[in-house]
């Protein structure tokens, strides 16, 4: 009997405690502490997000690959050229159709005639070699001279004057002038022996005397 009464009293006390706790929750207002870890937001203004600007990275220039050695462009080599003019030493007229020969150190001979203007030309000749130019035709003294080695790509210009062998072929009124080379001739000396001017050329001086005879 006594145990039942004690149990009822305990239930009444527990109910009183619950009622007291429910009353405290309705009478007092709960206080919430603000979170100070967040920055305050200004009302009415949109939030701005700052995005860092990264400068563009410039790419390295692309260097084209060199073509293989066998595909490299070949540079054409320009061979030396000899261009000349052949004239009559007395009249200074150009000589047409005169055969001009060119010989290199290996003995290779090239031949070409002079054109209507007396001009001749050799192309594609050997470079860095001594060359011999020869002109040997009838009615004119033979001319032969050496041309020094010509560098690649250069042109040598010549002017050759041929000396007539027979002065009787000179135009009327023309003759030898002072300073010109005398043409070769054969004449008898005082003893009647024939003498050629070529026999004395480069050896000694020659005096030519015309005997006018008696009056």
C-alpha positions in Angstrom: 0.0 0.0 0.0 2.8 2.3 1.0 4.8 1.5 -2.1 1.9 2.4 -4.3 1.5 5.8 -2.6 5.2 6.5 -3.1 5.0 5.7 -6.7 2.1 8.1 -7.2 3.9 10.9 -5.4 7.0 10.4 -7.6 4.9 10.6 -10.8 3.2 13.8 -9.5 6.7 15.4 -8.8 7.9 14.4 -12.3 4.9 16.0 -13.9 5.5 19.2 -12.0 9.1 19.4 -13.1 8.0 18.9 -16.8 5.4 21.7 -16.5 8.0 24.0 -15.0 10.5 23.3 -17.9 7.8 24.0 -20.5 6.9 27.3 -18.9 10.5 28.5 -18.9 10.8 27.9 -22.7 7.7 30.2 -23.4 8.4 33.1 -21.1 12.1 33.8 -21.8 13.4 34.6 -25.3 16.4 32.7 -26.5 19.5 34.8 -27.4 21.6 33.7 -30.5 25.2 35.0 -30.6 26.1 36.5 -34.0 28.8 34.7 -36.1 31.7 37.1 -36.2 33.7 34.9 -38.6 31.6 36.2 -41.6 31.9 39.7 -43.1 28.7 41.7 -43.1 26.8 41.9 -46.3 25.6 45.4 -47.5 21.9 45.1 -48.4 20.9 46.3 -51.8 24.4 45.8 -53.5 25.3 42.7 -55.4 28.3 40.8 -54.3 31.3 41.2 -56.5 33.6 38.2 -57.2 37.2 39.1 -58.0 38.8 36.8 -60.5 42.6 37.1 -60.9 43.7 38.0 -64.5 46.4 35.7 -65.8 48.5 37.2 -68.7 48.5 35.1 -71.9 51.5 33.0 -72.4 53.3 33.8 -75.7 54.2 30.8 -77.8 57.8 30.4 -79.0 58.2 31.2 -82.7 58.2 28.2 -85.0 61.5 28.0 -86.9 61.1 26.1 -90.2 63.3 23.1 -90.5 66.1 23.3 -93.1 65.6 21.2 -96.2 67.9 18.2 -96.5 71.3 18.9 -98.2 70.2 16.9 -101.3 67.2 19.2 -101.7 69.0 22.5 -101.2 68.7 25.0 -104.0 71.7 24.8 -106.3 73.4 28.1 -107.2 74.3 28.3 -110.8 78.0 29.1 -111.4 78.6 31.8 -114.0 81.7 30.9 -116.0 84.1 33.6 -117.4 83.5 35.3 -120.7 85.9 36.8 -123.2 84.5 39.5 -125.5 86.7 41.3 -128.1 86.8 43.6 -131.1 89.0 43.0 -134.2 90.1 46.1 -136.2 92.3 47.0 -139.0 95.2 48.9 -137.4 95.5 51.3 -140.3 91.9 52.1 -141.2 90.4 51.2 -137.8 87.6 49.4 -139.7 86.1 46.3 -138.0 87.2 43.0 -139.6 84.3 40.7 -140.4 84.4 36.9 -140.5 87.9 36.7 -139.0 88.6 33.4 -137.2 89.6 33.8 -133.6 91.0 30.8 -131.6 91.1 30.4 -127.9 93.3 27.7 -126.3 93.4 26.8 -122.6 96.1 25.1 -120.6 94.8 21.7 -121.3 95.1 22.3 -125.0 91.3 22.6 -125.6 90.7 24.9 -128.6 87.6 27.0 -129.1 87.1 28.9 -132.4 84.6 31.6 -133.4 84.3 34.1 -136.2 83.9 37.9 -135.8 80.4 39.3 -136.4 79.4 42.1 -138.7 80.6 44.6 -136.1 84.0 42.9 -135.8 83.0 41.5 -132.3 83.8 38.0 -131.1 82.8 36.3 -127.8 83.7 33.1 -125.9 81.4 31.8 -123.2 81.7 29.0 -120.7 85.5 29.0 -120.9 87.7 27.4 -118.2 88.1 29.5 -115.1 91.4 30.2 -113.3 93.5 29.2 -116.3 95.8 31.1 -118.6 94.3 31.4 -122.1 95.9 32.0 -125.5 94.1 34.0 -128.1 95.3 33.5 -131.7 94.3 35.3 -134.9 96.0 34.1 -138.0 94.5 35.1 -141.3 95.8 36.0 -144.8 96.8 39.5 -145.6 97.4 40.3 -141.9 100.2 39.7 -139.5 99.5 36.9 -137.0 98.5 38.0 -133.5 98.9 35.8 -130.5 98.7 36.9 -126.8 98.1 35.5 -123.4 95.1 36.3 -121.2 95.6 35.9 -117.4 93.3 33.6 -115.5 89.8 35.1 -115.2 87.8 34.7 -112.0 84.4 33.1 -112.1 81.6 35.4 -113.1 83.8 38.1 -114.7 84.1 39.3 -118.3 87.3 40.3 -120.1 87.1 42.8 -122.9 89.8 42.9 -125.6 90.5 45.1 -128.6 92.8 43.6 -131.3 94.3 45.6 -134.2 95.6 43.5 -137.0 98.5 44.8 -139.1 98.2 44.5 -142.9 101.0 42.5 -144.6 100.8 44.3 -148.0 100.9 48.0 -147.8 99.7 48.2 -151.5 96.3 47.2 -150.2 95.9 50.4 -148.2 93.2 52.7 -149.4 94.4 55.6 -151.7 95.8 58.4 -149.6 96.4 56.3 -146.5 99.7 55.2 -145.2 101.7 54.5 -142.1 101.6 57.1 -139.3 104.2 57.9 -136.8 104.1 55.4 -133.9 102.5 52.6 -135.9 104.1 49.2 -136.2 105.7 48.8 -139.7 104.3 45.9 -141.8 106.6 43.0 -142.7 108.2 43.3 -146.1 111.1 41.9 -148.2 113.5 44.3 -150.0 116.9 44.0 -151.6 119.9 45.6 -149.8 122.7 47.6 -151.4 124.3 44.3 -152.5 121.1 43.1 -154.1 120.4 40.5 -151.4 116.8 40.2 -150.3 116.2 41.1 -146.7 113.0 40.6 -144.6 112.0 43.0 -141.9 111.0 40.1 -139.7 114.7 38.9 -139.6 115.6 42.0 -137.6 112.5 42.4 -135.4 113.4 42.6 -131.8 117.1 42.3 -132.6 118.3 45.6 -133.9 117.1 48.8 -135.4 116.5 49.0 -139.1 116.8 52.1 -141.3 114.9 52.1 -144.6 116.4 54.4 -147.2 114.9 55.1 -150.6 117.4 55.9 -153.3 116.0 58.6 -155.5 118.6 58.0 -158.2 120.5 60.6 -160.3 118.9 63.6 -161.9 
